[in-house]
Amino acid sequence: MSRKILFTASTKSHIENFHLPYLHSFEEMGWEVKALALPVSKSFFSFKNLQVIFSTSRLLLSEGFDVISSQSTLAGIVTRLAVLLARKTRLSKKISSPDKQVKIFHTAHGYLFHDDNTLKKWAYILPEILCGKITDVLMLMNQEDLEIARKYKLGGKRNKIYYIDGMGIDLTRFQQIQTAPPGIINEWKNSFGIKENDFAFVYAAEFSKRKNHELLLKGFAQALAVLKKSERSGVLPDNMKLVLAGDGVLLDETKALAHDLGISSHVLFPGYVRNIPELYACCQATVTTSRIEGLPFNVMEAMAIGLPVIASDIKGHRELITHGENGLLFELGDQKELTKQIIEIYKNTAIKEKFSITSMDKVKQFSIEKVLPDIMSIYHKNM
């Protein structure tokens, strides 16, 4: 009888974007693999999440999983609470359950808090401490989260905590794009609304408070105003564009802000983009104003194709960007510095070339070819 593993995440796209190579690896080893997207609510204490905990618990009681691998914050907490409920149900009803010897692996894709004394921190970390008690192996992908996990012993009784270089990025997708002829790239540009001679900054991210599009729009608008003053003609540099790819609850609000700032003609909203390598091939730089990250995939993708990066100086970004070597970091909320860096990247050809070379070299450590064997060895050693 083959062994069974359950992968859980908050969305189907999360599983498709990050975990398919791992599902396939287990299948190749003869495991029976099940992937489950949990319909969790972003409001942790919602009734919907309670329902998901109970339904997942019933699944665990009915199936004989040997390993459960949970991903991300909310799905990870809901999954592990479901494991606790299943175990208590088994004990209270004195029933034999295939859940008995299950091993719990959890991958934190970025804790949504800092190690401070705010109420937000404790609202997130207390469930992590509770769930940590039944976690056999914990994997993290930035140094600050690693320190938090060690401090609060979130890796279970044996405190088995591993640092990983993300889930792995397929660099071949981006290497192939780099050899595309100019004619093809111009066709891609046309599909995204980018003109042939545009200088496009790109930010591919969900429209949410955490991704902080408001700061980016205000900084970009200020950069355009500064450049206008420096132009003898007094005309905005028509070729400077900001491409905001993605969807989310704040999309309409972000479009309205671009209009209010008078920069609608410089901001493009292509929607959710699946062919990200093609989009990045059409742009000259990437910028992210996110408030908190684990190890952002969008930054790694930009690095893979050689785009210079402007990023808020937060955990996750610091894991990828060394200021002045392969990108620029600005203090979160510092609109003035963000504006300055946008202008610097727009005008300074030499710095763009330097960042491009350094980033393409650095991102190799996060390739799927390197990361997949490392993570699979963690599973093997702990099962």
C-alpha positions, 0 to 999 in steps of 0.5 A: 500500500502506497504512502499518502501525503496531503498538501494544503494551501489557501488557493489553487493558484498557490499550489500551481505556482509553487508546489507542482514540482514537489507533488510530482516528486512524491508521485514519482516516488510512488506516493499517493498525493492529494492537494487541497486548496482551503477556502479560508477567509483573510479574517482569521477569526471568521466563521468560515475558517471554523467551518474549514477546520471542521471539514478538513478534520473530517477529511483527516479522520477518513483518510490515511495520510502519512504526511501533511504539508501545509503552506502559508499563514492562514492555510497552515494554521487552519490545517494544523488546528484541523489536525488537533481537532481530529486527534481530540475527536479520535481520543474522545470517541476512542476510535482508531484513526489513520491520522495516528502517525501523521507527520506535520510539515509546515512551510511559512511563506512569510509571517505577516508580523514583525517581532514587536509588541503590537497587538497584531503581532500577538494576534498572529503569533499565539496561533503559531505557538499553539500550532507549533506544538504539533509541527514536526518540521518548520521551513522558513525563507527569510532570516528574520522569520527564522529568528522569530521561529527559533525565539518562540520555538515554533518548530515543535517539541524538537524545534526542527526548523530549516531555512530554505531559499524559497520554493524555487523559480524556473529560470529557464522560462526567463532565459528563453525570453531573453533571446526573443527577437525585437519584433516579438517583444513589440507584439507583446508590448502592444498586447499590454498597452506598452509603446515601443519606446516606453520606459516601463516600471512594472509591479505585479502584485495583488491590489491590497493594503499590504502591497501598498500601491498608494505609496507607489502611485504618489512616488511615481507622480512626484517623479513625473513632476520632478522630471517635468521641471527638468524638461525645457519643454515643460512636458511630462516624459511621455515614455515613462510608464507604470504597469500595475499587473494583477487584481484584487479588492483595491483595484478600482480604488487604485485606478481612481487614485491614478486619475486623481493624481493626474497620471492616468495616461502613464499608468497601465492596468493589464489585469491578472497576467499569466505570461509574466516572463513576456510582461517583464521582457517588455519592461525596463525596471521593477518596483515594489512598495510592499509592507511585508513579505516572506520571499517575494516571487515577483522580485525573483522573477524580475531579477531572473530577466535582469530588471533593476529593482527598487524595493521597500527595505523590509524582510524578504526584500532584504533577502534578495536585494543588496542596496547599490549592488543589484537594486535600490532599497528605500525606507518603507513609507519614504516617498521622497526617497522612492521618487529619487530612486525612480528618477535614478533608474530612469536616467542612469543607464550604467546603474541599470546594467550593473544591477541587471548582471548582478541580479541574474547571477544572485537569483541562481541560488533560488532556482528550482534545480537547486531548491527542489533537491534541498527541500526534498531532502528535508522531507526524507530526513524527517519522515 
